[in-house]
């Protein structure tokens, strides 16, 4: 399926047709005075990105659950500022 380019005026006249095309997987670039200003397309891409991000987050949580915490010492705020000012 090839991407489509339409003017804003044409998009306004045939919005329902363009929505059907987007639902069917087509991406439509809308132009104003010859310059691209918007893209109308299927939302499935965003859902796929969210699914990949959710899966990555789940893998990260699993990794954190298996990783031992690193203890670097019982520092106080004063200890940290004393080190910086020396």
N, C-alpha and C positions, 0 to 999 in steps of 0.2 A: 504494500500500500504506500503510495507516494504522498509526501507532505503537500499540503495545499497552502497557497498564499492568496489572501483576499484583502480587498480594501475595507476600511471601517464601514463605508457606505454599503458595500455588498454584504458584509457581515450583519449589518443591521437589517437588511432586507431579507436575508435567508438564514437567520439565526437558528431556527428549528432544524433546518437541513444540516447546518454545521454541527449542532449538538448531536444529531444522529450519527454523523461521521465520526465525531470524537468518541461517542459511545462504542463505535465499531473499531476503535484503535487508531484512528487517523489524527494527526496533529495539524492544526490549522494556524498559520501565522497571520495575524491581522496587522495591516499597515495603515498608516496615516500619512498622507502626502509622500508615499513611496518608502517611508521608513517603518521598519518593524516596531510595533509597540506592545504587542501581546501575543501569547500563544494559547490556543484552546486545544486541549488534548484530553486523553483518557486519564482518569484519576488512578488507575491501576498502578501506574509507575510510582506514585507516592505511597500507595499501600505496600508495594514490593520493597521500597526503601525502608519503610517503617518495620516491615517484617525482618529485613536484614539487620537493622539496628537493634531490634528486640532480641534477635538471636545472638548478636555480638555481646549485648549487655548480659544475657544469660550465661554465655561462656565466661565473661569476665567475673561474674559473681561466683561461678564454680571454681575458677582459678583462685579467687580471694579466699574461698572457704578452705582450700587445700594448702594455702601459704601460711607459714608461721609468721606471726608479727615480729617485727624487728624492734627490740628495746634498745634505746640509745642512752638511757640514763634518766634518773629522776631530776630533771632540771626545773628550776623555778624561773620565773620571769626575771628576777634580779640576777640570777646566774648568767642568763643570756645577755642582758644589758651590760653586766660587768665585763664579760669577754669582749664585747664590741668596743667599749670605751678604753680598754687597756692599750 
